[in-house]
Amino acid sequence: MSQYGVPIVRVAETKLNPHKNACSISDLKSYARKSDRPLALDLFCGAGGLSLGLEEAGFDVLLGVDSYRYAVATHRANFGGVSLCGDLSDRNMLRDIGKALEGVPIALIAGGPPCQPFSRAGKNKVRSLGIDRGADSRRELWRRFVQLVKRISPQTVLIENVPDLGFGENSIVFRKIVRALEVAGYRIEARILPAWHFGVPQHRKRLIIVGIRDGLSFTWPQIRNTEQITVWDAISDLSPVAGGARQIELPYGKPITPFQRWCRRGLFGRDREKVYDHLTRPVRDDDLEAFRLMKDGTLYSELAQRLSRYRADFFEDKYKQLPWEGLSRSITAHIGRDGYWNIHPEPGRALTLREAARHQVSSICLN
């Protein structure tokens, strides 16, 4: 533990049962034949956020792939088909996936290759550590995505990533991705879309790359939400907790907003009364003092020097107290270890894992 760290406290690992329709990769073709919906693959699927969106849009996610076993276990618990834990940089894995899908009509291959090599937040982090960002092997994982597209030839392709992929030194990679998909026979369209225009309660933009085969048409979605879904809309029904809270289960109060009711759809029995993973990391005494001094709009660089331990020229916005009536900042992958980017509106702690998950949900289906 570093001089600035806090003790790491881990709760017992939760064992999740596979979805009732989960299957092995050897049974993939049989599973596909039973589906009456367009079939999709989700590469770099994580716990299944994109898979959920695809299923809400009418697809059947046949296969999800990720290298993080805990995320894959969550995916397997929530989706039928195959949730595969493995490294997509492994050519043997690409071969096995391609072989398992031979003859299966895939409507869409979707995915978000790791964004850390291209994101502004990642750039600040590696600068502070003196790391050569160009040496990050994750910068090349988009090639594996394209290789599988070429092998399977889906009707359409969808890639999402951070907007910074399209600018500056990263734009070279963006142009390579576009060119590779064009050579593979796809017409490419790309836009940067603000997530809050589509019911997501956070400041988040994403570069969306769409590939379409000849004969198909595509229309970008229109803005569906004229009013923002706020932090209050997203999390005000969750039980109060303190920094360092480690209870796996807490009582679930009644939902207050339409967004909250939508988030709870599909809950049955005991799960309707319990909230899970509503826990957050402990807070250092000096951080707690900083939290209590901050207001919405206070910059990290404005804190007293004794309360700041990061370089303000790299991390001017390192800490941010969220407003109840506004949006959260982008939820980052490392929120469980460093959640000060999003401080709860009632100072004293960062967001919990459950609150962070709520801010990742789109309410577009409410309208």
N, C-alpha and C positions, 0 to 999 in steps of 0.2 A: 504494500500500500504506500502511495506517495505521501509526502508531507502534507498535501492538501486533501488527501482522500478521507473518506468516512468508512467505517467498518461495513463490509459486504455481508448482508444477511440474506440467506436464501431460504425460501419456503420449500416444502416437500414437492417433488415433481408430480404434476398431475398426469395421470394415465387416461388417455382418451380412447374410447372405443371407435373403431372404424365405422364409417357411414354404412348403412344397410346395403347400399349398392356398390360398395368399394370392391374392386377386383384386382387381380394380378395382371402383369403386362402380357402374360401368355393368354389371358382370356379377353384381351382388349378387343379383338375383332368380333367376338361373340357379343360383348357388351354393346359395341357400336351398332350391330344389326338390330338390337332391340329399341334403339332410340328413334323417335320420329321428329327430332329437332335437328337443326344444323349443328354440325360437330365442330368443336374448337379445341385447340391446344393452348395451354398457358405456360410459357417458358419463363423461368425465374419467378415462379408463382408466389413465393413467400407463403404466408398463411392463407392466402386466397382472396384478397381484396378485389383483384381484377377478375378472378373467376366468379365471384359473386355478381359483379357488374355484368359479366357476359351472360350468366344464367338469367339475371333479371331482364336482359335484353332479348332472351329467347333462345340462346345457344345451350347446348349440352356440352359441358367441359369434359372431354374424354380423358385428358391427361394433363396433369400439372407436374412440373419438375422444378426442384430447387435443391441446393446443397446444404441447407440448414435443417437439421433433422427435426428440431422442435416445430419449426414452421410447417414442415411436411406432415408431421403428426396432426397438427391442427387442420391442415387442408384435407387430410384423409378422413378426419372426423366429420367434416362438413360437406364433402362432395363425393358423389359416386365416381365410378371409373377408377383410374390409376393415379395415385399420388406418389411420385417417384423421387427418392432422395438420391441425388448424384450430381456429379460435376459435369456441366455441359461443355467444358473445355476438353473433356475426354472423348476422343474420336470413337472409341468403342461404344460409348453410351449413345452417341448420335446414330451409329450404325444399328444398334439394337432397337432404338425407337423407330427408325425408318423401316426396319424389317417387320416390327410388330404392327405397323400401320399400312403395309403394302395392300393396295386394293381398297382401302377405306377412304371414302370421299370426305375430305376435310374442308370445311367451309372457311375456317379462319385459323391462322396461327397468330397468337398475340403474346406480348411480353414486354417487360421492362428490364433490359440489361442493366446491370448495376450502375447507378447514377453517380456514386461518390467520386469517380475520377473526373467528372465533368462539372460537379456542382460548385457553386460559389462558397458554400459552407465548407465543403471538403478542401477547397483551395486554401482557405484561411487556416484550416487545421494543419495541412501538410507544410505550409509556409512557416507556421509557428514551430514545427518539429524539425524543419530543415530537411524534409524528405523530397526526393526527386519524383514529382508527380508523373512524369512521363514513363517511369518504370513500373507503374501500377498495371499488372497483368489484366485487371478487369476492363481496361480500356479496349481490349480486343475481343471481348466476349460477344459483341454484336456479330462478329464473323460466324460464330457457331449458330446463331439465330438464322442468319442468311443461308448457311449451309443446309440446315434442316428445311427451310423454305424451298430451296432448290430440289431437295430430295423428295419432298412430299407434294409440292405444287398445289397448295391450297388455293381456293378462289380469291381470298383476300388476306391481307396482312395488316397487323396493327402493332406499332411500337410506341411506347410512351417513355419519356425521359425528361430530365430537367431542361428548362429553356436554354441554359448556358451551353448545351450541346450544339446549338445552332449559331453560336457567336464566337468571335475571337479565334484563338488557336484551336478550339474544339470544332469549329466549323469545317475543318478538313475532314474530321471523322464523319460529321453529318453528311457531307457531300459524297463520301465513300459509301455510306449506307444507302443513300438514294441511288447512286450509280449502280451498286451491286443489285439492288432490287429491280431497277429498270432493265438491266441486262437479263435478269431472270424472267422478264416478261410482264412486269407490273407497271401500271401508270401510278405515279406517286403524287400525293397531295400532303401538305404539312401545314400545321397551324399551332400557335401557342394559345391555349385556352385557359382562362381563369376558372378554377374549380368552384369558386363561390358563386359564379353565375349559374351553376347547375346544382345548387343546394348543398354544397359542402361547407361546413362552418369554419373554414380556415383560409388564410391568405396562402394560396397555393396555385402556382401556374405549372402547366405541363406542356411540353412539346409533343404533339401527337403526329405521328407519321402513318399514313394510310396507303396501302398498296392494293390496287384493284386490277384484276385481269380484264382483257378486252371483252366488251359485251356487257359489262356490269356498270351500273351507275352508283354514284355516291354523293350525298348531300350532307354538308356539315350541319350539326344540330343547332337549332335556334336557342337563344337564352330562354330558360324555362322559369327562372325565379327572379322576379323583379325586386323582392325583398330579401335581404340577407338572413340566413339562419345564424343566429348569434351564439356566443358561448353560453348564455343563459338558456337558449332554446335547446342546446345540446346536452348540458350536464347538470342543470339545476335540480333534477330529481334525485341525484346520487347522494348517499349518506355522507355527512361531514367526517373527514378523517384528518389526522395530523401527519406531519412529515415523519417518515419511517414506519408508517402503518403496515403491518404484515399479515393481516387477516385475509385468508383466501375467500371467505364468505362473509357477507354483511347483509342486513335486511334491505330489501328493495322497497322504497316508498312508491307511492302512486305516481304515474307519469303526469306531467304538468302540461306539456306542449305536444302538438301533433307530431313533431320530429321524434320526441321521446317515445310516443306510442308506436310509431313506425319502427323504431329501433328494437322494440320489444315484441314485434310480431313473431308468431311462431313459438313463443315460450309456453310450456305446459307444466302442469303440476307444481312441484316444489320450486322449479326454476323461475316461476312467476314471482316468487317472494324473496329470492336471493340474488345478489349481485356478486359476481366473481371478479377476481383480479383488480379490485379497487384498492390498490396498494401503491406506495411510492417510496422512493429512496429516502434515507435519513438526510437531515439538513445540518450543516455545520453551524456553529453559533454565529460566526461572522456573516455567513450567508443569510441566516435568519434575520440578523440586524439589517442587512442590505435590503432584503425583501420588504421589511416593514417600513423602510425609508422611501421605497420606490412608489411611484404612482404610474398610472397608465401614461406612457410617453417618456418616462425617465430613461435616459441612455446609460449604458454601462460606463461609458467614459465620464459621466457626471457624478459617479459615486466617489466618496472619499478614498484617497489612495490606500488607506489601511484596510478598506473593504474590497479592493480589487487586486486580483492576483494574475490576471491575464493581460496581455498587451492590448491596450485600448485601440492602437492603430490597426491591429488585426481583428479585434473583436469589439468594435464599438457598440454592437447590439447584442452582446453575449447574454445578458439577462433581459427579460421582458415580462412585466406584469400584465396580464390579460384583462381587458375590460369586459364586464358582463354583457354590455350592449354592443359589442363589436365581435370581430373574428379572432380566432387564435392564429398564431403563426403556423408555418408548415410544421407538421409533426415529423420528427426525424427518427431514423432507425435506432439511434443510440439513446432514446429518451429514458430508458431504464437506468442508464449510467450517468447521464448528464441532462437533466430535464430543466435547467434554468433558462433555456430559450423560451419556455412557456411556464410562467409562474401563475399559480391559481389566483383568480381575482381577489380572494380573501387571503392576503399574504401570510406566509408561513410554510409553504410547501410548493413543490412543483406539481404538475398534473399527475394523476395516477395513471396506471396502464389502461384502466377501463375508460377514464376520461379521454385519454389520447385516442383510444379506439373509436369512441363516439365522434371525435372530430375528423375521423377518416371516412365517415359514412356520408353518402349523398342522399338527400331527401327528394330527389327528382321524381321518385315514384309516388310522392304525395300529390302531385299535380296532374 
